Amino acid sequence: MSTRQNMLRTMIRFASRDGISSLWWGISASMLRQSTYSTARFGLYNYFAGIARERTGQRRLPSSWEIVCAGAAGGLAGLIGNPTEVALVRMCADGARSPGQRFGYNHAIDAIVRIGREEGLRTFSRGLGPNVVRSVIMNVSQIATYSAAKRQLLSNPSLGLKDGIFTHFLASLLAGTVATTACAPADVLKSRIQNAVAVDGAKPVRHTFRGLTELTNPKQSVRKIVAESLRNEGPGFLVRGWTPAWLRLAPNTVLTFVFIEQLQKLVNLSRDMKSVETVPDVVPTRVATQKI
């Protein structure tokens, strides 16, 4: 209950201090991240899964191959999307800083340009390790959980469920919950590392007439961030923010899987209408949908 109260209190404080629009700070960075990271992990998973089906000769991949393909796709997507992750974390965290300490990025492209210009391109690799780990965990947990949950729901005759939207909703809701829990530690570490430029005394030295900020904070190591967090907050810091993370990821996962399933049905219908020989589905159909 305290977590919910803290979350609501934080939202109310931001809205009162900076206006309702402050609750959408970072939306441009979030959209840019989704268009790079999410597209990459979906597309790469399809690519790897297609290769695996050709090699194994199986239309529906076994769980072991699902995990391998999802993990590889997630890791590469985390690498591709890390620059937008850095921008997203900073823009979203601006509301927690005093006005003099904010980065003040106007939008995602402005953030990318200014980070590269003021701090160097190496800054885009900040938090890369935890982000790649988080991406691997995210892909594997979502795909494996969704596939297993959907199979169990459809194979249980007492439930009387069909391969429809309600079944997809239940399976994806569970997948989103499992993914939120599994990714919580990596999420916390990733955010703290990528936002490290503005913590522990990292105060802007000056502001130019264009609003650009020169920062003097030295780069913090993962070990130092973990040690300080453990000392100040205890082991519980690794799951801090689980509730708002779930409120974001669970609906996202549900909508993603539901739309993918419906789009796949349209693709199959189009193939049938054109009387074209069926090729292996990009997203496993029926019982074993594997995309995110």
C-alpha atoms as a printed R data frame, in Angstrom:
    type eleno elety resid chain resno       x       y       z
1   ATOM     1    CA   MET     A     1   0.000   0.000   0.000
2   ATOM     2    CA   SER     A     2   2.873   2.359   0.770
3   ATOM     3    CA   THR     A     3   4.255   1.833  -2.734
4   ATOM     4    CA   ARG     A     4   0.946   2.872  -4.292
5   ATOM     5    CA   GLN     A     5   0.747   5.880  -1.986
6   ATOM     6    CA   ASN     A     6   4.298   6.912  -2.851
7   ATOM     7    CA   MET     A     7   3.585   6.571  -6.560
8   ATOM     8    CA   LEU     A     8   0.385   8.611  -6.366
9   ATOM     9    CA   ARG     A     9   2.039  11.191  -4.129
10  ATOM    10    CA   THR     A    10   4.872  11.559  -6.624
11  ATOM    11    CA   MET     A    11   2.473  11.997  -9.540
12  ATOM    12    CA   ILE     A    12   0.461  14.593  -7.640
13  ATOM    13    CA   ARG     A    13   3.618  16.468  -6.651
14  ATOM    14    CA   PHE     A    14   4.896  16.590 -10.230
15  ATOM    15    CA   ALA     A    15   1.508  17.661 -11.597
16  ATOM    16    CA   SER     A    16   1.129  20.379  -8.953
17  ATOM    17    CA   ARG     A    17   4.651  21.707  -9.374
18  ATOM    18    CA   ASP     A    18   5.172  21.435 -13.134
19  ATOM    19    CA   GLY     A    19   1.667  20.980 -14.540
20  ATOM    20    CA   ILE     A    20  -0.244  17.965 -15.809
21  ATOM    21    CA   SER     A    21   1.934  17.841 -18.914
22  ATOM    22    CA   SER     A    22   4.942  16.919 -16.750
23  ATOM    23    CA   LEU     A    23   3.471  13.426 -16.377
24  ATOM    24    CA   TRP     A    24   4.254  12.933 -20.066
25  ATOM    25    CA   TRP     A    25   7.831  14.156 -19.932
26  ATOM    26    CA   GLY     A    26   9.963  11.846 -22.014
27  ATOM    27    CA   ILE     A    27   7.132  10.710 -24.295
28  ATOM    28    CA   SER     A    28   9.159  11.517 -27.422
29  ATOM    29    CA   ALA     A    29  12.094   9.493 -26.087
30  ATOM    30    CA   SER     A    30   9.744   6.644 -25.228
31  ATOM    31    CA   MET     A    31   8.371   6.626 -28.773
32  ATOM    32    CA   LEU     A    32  11.877   6.728 -30.235
33  ATOM    33    CA   ARG     A    33  12.926   3.868 -27.990
34  ATOM    34    CA   GLN     A    34   9.934   1.770 -28.994
35  ATOM    35    CA   SER     A    35  10.623   2.382 -32.678
36  ATOM    36    CA   THR     A    36  14.215   1.167 -32.316
37  ATOM    37    CA   TYR     A    37  14.551  -1.258 -29.419
38  ATOM    38    CA   SER     A    38  11.132  -2.894 -29.610
39  ATOM    39    CA   THR     A    39  11.151  -3.131 -33.396
40  ATOM    40    CA   ALA     A    40  14.608  -4.696 -33.262
41  ATOM    41    CA   ARG     A    41  13.729  -7.328 -30.691
42  ATOM    42    CA   PHE     A    42  10.540  -8.315 -32.510
43  ATOM    43    CA   GLY     A    43  12.152  -8.433 -35.921
44  ATOM    44    CA   LEU     A    44  15.318 -10.194 -34.792
45  ATOM    45    CA   TYR     A    45  13.327 -12.806 -32.910
46  ATOM    46    CA   ASN     A    46  11.317 -13.561 -36.040
47  ATOM    47    CA   TYR     A    47  14.513 -13.814 -38.045
48  ATOM    48    CA   PHE     A    48  16.240 -16.164 -35.600
49  ATOM    49    CA   ALA     A    49  13.096 -18.247 -35.117
50  ATOM    50    CA   GLY     A    50  12.737 -18.637 -38.874
51  ATOM    51    CA   ILE     A    51  16.299 -19.911 -39.138
52  ATOM    52    CA   ALA     A    52  15.707 -22.301 -36.239
53  ATOM    53    CA   ARG     A    53  12.592 -23.732 -37.905
54  ATOM    54    CA   GLU     A    54  14.495 -24.327 -41.118
55  ATOM    55    CA   ARG     A    55  17.301 -26.059 -39.245
56  ATOM    56    CA   THR     A    56  15.052 -28.219 -37.087
57  ATOM    57    CA   GLY     A    57  12.279 -28.794 -39.604
58  ATOM    58    CA   GLN     A    58   9.700 -28.005 -36.915
59  ATOM    59    CA   ARG     A    59   6.855 -25.547 -37.394
60  ATOM    60    CA   ARG     A    60   6.486 -24.953 -33.654
61  ATOM    61    CA   LEU     A    61   9.761 -24.469 -31.838
62  ATOM    62    CA   PRO     A    62  10.399 -26.308 -28.567
63  ATOM    63    CA   SER     A    63  10.896 -24.209 -25.446
64  ATOM    64    CA   SER     A    64  14.683 -24.502 -25.587
65  ATOM    65    CA   TRP     A    65  14.809 -22.935 -29.040
66  ATOM    66    CA   GLU     A    66  12.337 -20.244 -27.999
67  ATOM    67    CA   ILE     A    67  14.664 -19.232 -25.185
68  ATOM    68    CA   VAL     A    68  17.756 -19.205 -27.413
69  ATOM    69    CA   CYS     A    69  16.114 -17.139 -30.158
70  ATOM    70    CA   ALA     A    70  14.454 -14.740 -27.726
71  ATOM    71    CA   GLY     A    71  17.647 -14.260 -25.729
72  ATOM    72    CA   ALA     A    72  19.775 -13.562 -28.800
73  ATOM    73    CA   ALA     A    73  17.219 -11.121 -30.187
74  ATOM    74    CA   GLY     A    74  16.840  -9.369 -26.843
75  ATOM    75    CA   GLY     A    75  20.583  -8.945 -26.379
76  ATOM    76    CA   LEU     A    76  21.119  -7.417 -29.814
77  ATOM    77    CA   ALA     A    77  18.071  -5.180 -29.414
78  ATOM    78    CA   GLY     A    78  19.409  -3.927 -26.087
79  ATOM    79    CA   LEU     A    79  22.649  -2.997 -27.814
80  ATOM    80    CA   ILE     A    80  20.832  -1.190 -30.617
81  ATOM    81    CA   GLY     A    81  18.453   0.671 -28.323
82  ATOM    82    CA   ASN     A    82  20.851   1.770 -25.580
83  ATOM    83    CA   PRO     A    83  21.307   5.372 -26.839
84  ATOM    84    CA   THR     A    84  17.562   5.949 -26.743
85  ATOM    85    CA   GLU     A    85  17.433   4.330 -23.286
86  ATOM    86    CA   VAL     A    86  19.922   6.897 -21.990
87  ATOM    87    CA   ALA     A    87  17.832   9.741 -23.388
88  ATOM    88    CA   LEU     A    88  14.592   8.248 -22.042
89  ATOM    89    CA   VAL     A    89  15.896   7.729 -18.513
90  ATOM    90    CA   ARG     A    90  17.251  11.272 -18.304
91  ATOM    91    CA   MET     A    91  14.138  12.932 -19.678
92  ATOM    92    CA   CYS     A    92  11.836  10.986 -17.370
93  ATOM    93    CA   ALA     A    93  14.038  11.650 -14.334
94  ATOM    94    CA   ASP     A    94  14.149  15.417 -14.899
95  ATOM    95    CA   GLY     A    95  10.998  15.863 -12.850
96  ATOM    96    CA   ALA     A    96  12.736  14.564  -9.727
97  ATOM    97    CA   ARG     A    97  15.492  17.174  -9.962
98  ATOM    98    CA   SER     A    98  15.514  20.793  -8.967
99  ATOM    99    CA   PRO     A    99  15.229  23.219 -11.907
100 ATOM   100    CA   GLY     A   100  18.943  24.021 -11.769
101 ATOM   101    CA   GLN     A   101  19.931  20.381 -12.091
102 ATOM   102    CA   ARG     A   102  17.653  19.383 -14.951
103 ATOM   103    CA   PHE     A   103  19.020  18.478 -18.338
104 ATOM   104    CA   GLY     A   104  16.149  20.338 -19.976
105 ATOM   105    CA   TYR     A   105  16.055  18.400 -23.223
106 ATOM   106    CA   ASN     A   106  13.318  19.679 -25.521
107 ATOM   107    CA   HIS     A   107  12.657  16.318 -27.153
108 ATOM   108    CA   ALA     A   108  14.326  12.996 -27.880
109 ATOM   109    CA   ILE     A   109  16.373  14.168 -30.869
110 ATOM   110    CA   ASP     A   110  17.573  17.178 -28.877
111 ATOM   111    CA   ALA     A   111  18.628  14.812 -26.088
112 ATOM   112    CA   ILE     A   112  20.558  12.540 -28.469
113 ATOM   113    CA   VAL     A   113  22.349  15.475 -30.116
114 ATOM   114    CA   ARG     A   114  23.222  17.230 -26.865
115 ATOM   115    CA   ILE     A   115  24.422  14.106 -25.091
116 ATOM   116    CA   GLY     A   116  26.748  13.316 -27.982
117 ATOM   117    CA   ARG     A   117  27.979  16.903 -28.246
118 ATOM   118    CA   GLU     A   118  28.419  17.695 -24.539
119 ATOM   119    CA   GLU     A   119  29.485  14.359 -23.098
120 ATOM   120    CA   GLY     A   120  30.790  12.356 -26.040
121 ATOM   121    CA   LEU     A   121  29.475   9.342 -27.905
122 ATOM   122    CA   ARG     A   122  30.745   6.976 -25.208
123 ATOM   123    CA   THR     A   123  27.964   8.251 -22.967
124 ATOM   124    CA   PHE     A   124  25.503   6.316 -25.117
125 ATOM   125    CA   SER     A   125  27.079   3.097 -23.862
126 ATOM   126    CA   ARG     A   126  26.322   3.979 -20.250
127 ATOM   127    CA   GLY     A   127  24.354   1.213 -18.593
128 ATOM   128    CA   LEU     A   128  24.855  -1.033 -21.619
129 ATOM   129    CA   GLY     A   129  25.604  -4.152 -19.574
130 ATOM   130    CA   PRO     A   130  22.481  -4.031 -17.377
131 ATOM   131    CA   ASN     A   131  20.395  -2.944 -20.360
132 ATOM   132    CA   VAL     A   132  21.485  -5.920 -22.473
133 ATOM   133    CA   VAL     A   133  20.878  -8.263 -19.537
134 ATOM   134    CA   ARG     A   134  17.483  -6.693 -18.998
135 ATOM   135    CA   SER     A   135  16.623  -7.036 -22.685
136 ATOM   136    CA   VAL     A   136  17.562 -10.719 -22.692
137 ATOM   137    CA   ILE     A   137  15.489 -11.347 -19.570
138 ATOM   138    CA   MET     A   138  12.572  -9.360 -20.989
139 ATOM   139    CA   ASN     A   139  12.432 -11.241 -24.272
140 ATOM   140    CA   VAL     A   140  12.888 -14.671 -22.723
141 ATOM   141    CA   SER     A   141  10.411 -14.138 -19.884
142 ATOM   142    CA   GLN     A   142   7.711 -12.652 -22.090
143 ATOM   143    CA   ILE     A   143   7.949 -15.197 -24.886
144 ATOM   144    CA   ALA     A   144   8.374 -18.292 -22.728
145 ATOM   145    CA   THR     A   145   5.639 -17.264 -20.295
146 ATOM   146    CA   TYR     A   146   3.172 -16.293 -23.005
147 ATOM   147    CA   SER     A   147   3.712 -19.485 -24.990
148 ATOM   148    CA   ALA     A   148   3.488 -21.732 -21.932
149 ATOM   149    CA   ALA     A   149   0.468 -19.926 -20.492
150 ATOM   150    CA   LYS     A   150  -1.390 -20.025 -23.786
151 ATOM   151    CA   ARG     A   151  -0.692 -23.730 -24.236
152 ATOM   152    CA   GLN     A   152  -1.912 -24.511 -20.726
153 ATOM   153    CA   LEU     A   153  -5.071 -22.448 -21.113
154 ATOM   154    CA   LEU     A   154  -5.990 -24.060 -24.418
155 ATOM   155    CA   SER     A   155  -5.097 -27.600 -23.356
156 ATOM   156    CA   ASN     A   156  -7.294 -27.508 -20.235
157 ATOM   157    CA   PRO     A   157 -10.773 -28.666 -21.341
158 ATOM   158    CA   SER     A   158 -12.369 -27.645 -18.049
159 ATOM   159    CA   LEU     A   159 -11.698 -23.985 -18.872
160 ATOM   160    CA   GLY     A   160 -13.415 -24.209 -22.229
161 ATOM   161    CA   LEU     A   161 -11.270 -21.449 -23.717
162 ATOM   162    CA   LYS     A   162 -10.789 -20.910 -27.423
163 ATOM   163    CA   ASP     A   163  -7.837 -19.411 -29.260
164 ATOM   164    CA   GLY     A   164  -9.291 -15.925 -29.071
165 ATOM   165    CA   ILE     A   165  -8.734 -12.494 -27.621
166 ATOM   166    CA   PHE     A   166  -9.694 -13.444 -24.055
167 ATOM   167    CA   THR     A   167  -7.145 -16.269 -23.997
168 ATOM   168    CA   HIS     A   168  -4.515 -13.962 -25.475
169 ATOM   169    CA   PHE     A   169  -5.375 -11.391 -22.811
170 ATOM   170    CA   LEU     A   170  -4.937 -13.838 -19.925
171 ATOM   171    CA   ALA     A   171  -1.679 -15.287 -21.246
172 ATOM   172    CA   SER     A   172  -0.172 -11.889 -22.015
173 ATOM   173    CA   LEU     A   173  -1.210 -10.441 -18.642
174 ATOM   174    CA   LEU     A   174   0.689 -13.243 -16.926
175 ATOM   175    CA   ALA     A   175   3.636 -12.720 -19.275
176 ATOM   176    CA   GLY     A   176   3.731  -9.019 -18.425
177 ATOM   177    CA   THR     A   177   3.662  -9.749 -14.690
178 ATOM   178    CA   VAL     A   178   6.459 -12.316 -14.909
179 ATOM   179    CA   ALA     A   179   8.552 -10.035 -17.117
180 ATOM   180    CA   THR     A   180   8.119  -7.092 -14.733
181 ATOM   181    CA   THR     A   181   9.309  -9.164 -11.784
182 ATOM   182    CA   ALA     A   182  12.190 -10.790 -13.643
183 ATOM   183    CA   CYS     A   183  13.439  -7.490 -15.062
184 ATOM   184    CA   ALA     A   184  13.081  -5.400 -11.899
185 ATOM   185    CA   PRO     A   185  16.713  -5.691 -10.664
186 ATOM   186    CA   ALA     A   186  18.205  -5.006 -14.103
187 ATOM   187    CA   ASP     A   187  15.739  -2.137 -14.618
188 ATOM   188    CA   VAL     A   188  16.783  -0.453 -11.385
189 ATOM   189    CA   LEU     A   189  20.499  -0.802 -12.101
190 ATOM   190    CA   LYS     A   190  20.116   0.330 -15.706
191 ATOM   191    CA   SER     A   191  18.198   3.457 -14.727
192 ATOM   192    CA   ARG     A   192  20.590   4.407 -11.943
193 ATOM   193    CA   ILE     A   193  23.671   3.950 -14.103
194 ATOM   194    CA   GLN     A   194  22.261   5.853 -17.073
195 ATOM   195    CA   ASN     A   195  21.064   8.626 -14.771
196 ATOM   196    CA   ALA     A   196  24.337   8.740 -12.816
197 ATOM   197    CA   VAL     A   197  25.424  11.987 -14.438
198 ATOM   198    CA   ALA     A   198  22.902  13.836 -12.284
199 ATOM   199    CA   VAL     A   199  23.376  12.140  -8.899
200 ATOM   200    CA   ASP     A   200  25.838  12.228  -6.050
201 ATOM   201    CA   GLY     A   201  26.879  15.825  -6.437
202 ATOM   202    CA   ALA     A   202  26.765  15.966 -10.209
203 ATOM   203    CA   LYS     A   203  25.541  19.555 -10.387
204 ATOM   204    CA   PRO     A   204  25.526  21.596 -13.566
205 ATOM   205    CA   VAL     A   205  28.309  24.155 -13.561
206 ATOM   206    CA   ARG     A   206  26.726  26.664 -15.895
207 ATOM   207    CA   HIS     A   207  23.974  27.190 -18.466
208 ATOM   208    CA   THR     A   208  24.577  28.684 -21.883
209 ATOM   209    CA   PHE     A   209  22.207  31.034 -23.604
210 ATOM   210    CA   ARG     A   210  20.887  28.082 -25.589
211 ATOM   211    CA   GLY     A   211  19.990  26.228 -22.419
212 ATOM   212    CA   LEU     A   212  22.809  23.707 -22.757
213 ATOM   213    CA   THR     A   213  24.260  22.460 -19.505
214 ATOM   214    CA   GLU     A   214  27.912  21.631 -18.880
215 ATOM   215    CA   LEU     A   215  28.169  18.753 -16.385
216 ATOM   216    CA   THR     A   216  31.167  17.885 -14.234
217 ATOM   217    CA   ASN     A   217  30.136  14.578 -12.696
218 ATOM   218    CA   PRO     A   218  32.707  11.764 -13.035
219 ATOM   219    CA   LYS     A   219  31.455   8.461 -14.372
220 ATOM   220    CA   GLN     A   220  30.295   6.099 -11.648
221 ATOM   221    CA   SER     A   221  30.990   2.395 -11.746
222 ATOM   222    CA   VAL     A   222  28.314  -0.272 -11.442
223 ATOM   223    CA   ARG     A   223  30.008  -1.571  -8.298
224 ATOM   224    CA   LYS     A   224  29.869   1.835  -6.622
225 ATOM   225    CA   ILE     A   225  26.222   2.377  -7.491
226 ATOM   226    CA   VAL     A   226  25.252  -1.076  -6.193
227 ATOM   227    CA   ALA     A   227  27.286  -0.646  -3.001
228 ATOM   228    CA   GLU     A   228  25.784   2.756  -2.214
229 ATOM   229    CA   SER     A   229  22.256   1.571  -2.977
230 ATOM   230    CA   LEU     A   230  22.652  -1.477  -0.734
231 ATOM   231    CA   ARG     A   231  24.055   0.635   2.069
232 ATOM   232    CA   ASN     A   232  21.360   3.312   1.861
233 ATOM   233    CA   GLU     A   233  18.290   1.244   0.959
234 ATOM   234    CA   GLY     A   234  19.048  -2.421   1.555
235 ATOM   235    CA   PRO     A   235  18.444  -5.321  -0.875
236 ATOM   236    CA   GLY     A   236  14.886  -4.141  -1.466
237 ATOM   237    CA   PHE     A   237  16.161  -1.435  -3.802
238 ATOM   238    CA   LEU     A   238  16.391  -4.082  -6.544
239 ATOM   239    CA   VAL     A   239  12.590  -4.272  -6.808
240 ATOM   240    CA   ARG     A   240  11.919  -0.622  -6.138
241 ATOM   241    CA   GLY     A   241   9.333   0.813  -8.501
242 ATOM   242    CA   TRP     A   242   7.745  -2.561  -9.278
243 ATOM   243    CA   THR     A   243   4.188  -1.214  -9.184
244 ATOM   244    CA   PRO     A   244   4.631   1.636 -11.693
245 ATOM   245    CA   ALA     A   245   6.750  -0.699 -13.833
246 ATOM   246    CA   TRP     A   246   3.921  -3.242 -13.866
247 ATOM   247    CA   LEU     A   247   1.341  -0.567 -14.634
248 ATOM   248    CA   ARG     A   248   3.401   0.320 -17.687
249 ATOM   249    CA   LEU     A   249   4.573  -3.098 -18.874
250 ATOM   250    CA   ALA     A   250   1.476  -5.233 -18.265
251 ATOM   251    CA   PRO     A   251  -0.864  -3.204 -20.531
252 ATOM   252    CA   ASN     A   252   1.958  -2.861 -23.055
253 ATOM   253    CA   THR     A   253   2.440  -6.639 -23.150
254 ATOM   254    CA   VAL     A   254  -1.290  -7.329 -23.393
255 ATOM   255    CA   LEU     A   255  -1.815  -4.920 -26.277
256 ATOM   256    CA   THR     A   256   1.302  -6.138 -28.070
257 ATOM   257    CA   PHE     A   257   0.354  -9.808 -28.011
258 ATOM   258    CA   VAL     A   258  -3.314  -9.198 -28.779
259 ATOM   259    CA   PHE     A   259  -2.471  -7.045 -31.795
260 ATOM   260    CA   ILE     A   260   0.170  -9.509 -32.995
261 ATOM   261    CA   GLU     A   261  -2.312 -12.370 -32.837
262 ATOM   262    CA   GLN     A   262  -4.931 -10.411 -34.769
263 ATOM   263    CA   LEU     A   263  -2.429  -9.233 -37.358
264 ATOM   264    CA   GLN     A   264  -1.242 -12.802 -37.809
265 ATOM   265    CA   LYS     A   265  -4.811 -13.890 -38.496
266 ATOM   266    CA   LEU     A   266  -5.080 -11.191 -41.161
267 ATOM   267    CA   VAL     A   267  -1.820 -12.362 -42.714
268 ATOM   268    CA   ASN     A   268  -3.025 -15.971 -42.764
269 ATOM   269    CA   LEU     A   269  -6.364 -14.899 -44.227
270 ATOM   270    CA   SER     A   270  -4.594 -12.940 -46.960
271 ATOM   271    CA   ARG     A   271  -2.445 -15.952 -47.786
272 ATOM   272    CA   ASP     A   272  -5.480 -18.210 -47.985
273 ATOM   273    CA   MET     A   273  -7.318 -15.774 -50.248
274 ATOM   274    CA   LYS     A   274  -4.364 -15.608 -52.626
275 ATOM   275    CA   SER     A   275  -4.053 -19.405 -52.592
276 ATOM   276    CA   VAL     A   276  -0.337 -19.128 -51.983
277 ATOM   277    CA   GLU     A   277   1.568 -21.989 -50.437
278 ATOM   278    CA   THR     A   278   1.809 -21.386 -46.685
279 ATOM   279    CA   VAL     A   279   5.266 -20.482 -45.403
280 ATOM   280    CA   PRO     A   280   6.418 -20.745 -41.757
281 ATOM   281    CA   ASP     A   281   4.729 -17.998 -39.763
282 ATOM   282    CA   VAL     A   282   6.785 -15.071 -38.522
283 ATOM   283    CA   VAL     A   283   4.845 -15.398 -35.297
284 ATOM   284    CA   PRO     A   284   4.020 -18.993 -34.270
285 ATOM   285    CA   THR     A   285   0.291 -19.434 -34.709
286 ATOM   286    CA   ARG     A   286  -2.494 -21.012 -32.764
287 ATOM   287    CA   VAL     A   287  -1.135 -22.548 -29.566
288 ATOM   288    CA   ALA     A   288   2.438 -21.319 -29.727
289 ATOM   289    CA   THR     A   289   2.480 -17.622 -30.473
290 ATOM   290    CA   GLN     A   290   5.990 -16.507 -29.558
291 ATOM   291    CA   LYS     A   291   6.312 -12.859 -30.404
292 ATOM   292    CA   ILE     A   292   6.304  -9.918 -28.107
